[in-house]
């Protein structure tokens, strides 16, 4: 499972010219789910996202989490994060979870984040979406649960 986190002052996602998810200060989470991801990966990643200290404290030090600042999450499913570009010029998506599994895990991730008391908005699974954001910092962090399995996070 891969997640690209962008610290934002605001963000929204639009489908068919209608805003379906909108947040103020918080984190935009682009979430890619792989064929070998399991529920423990989701629980781990949700806990990591809501507690990752990427917001400035009163001294300007990056020391606070989205939970600490009472921020919000906008979670957007993005299977293209699972692309393998090592061969040729066309990305392979064979490592991305099948839609039924991916949708179930995407929904589970949102639920797990909400369990931490965070307001969570979302995109629409498998829809053509437009995501607008104001990246604050800019701060962009990439998390990959495979690194945890290898002992790197």
Helices and strands as residue ranges (DSSP letters): E 2-15, E 18-23, E 26-32, H 39-51, E 55-56, E 62-64, E 72-77, G 79-82, H 99-114, E 119-122, E 130-144, H 145-149
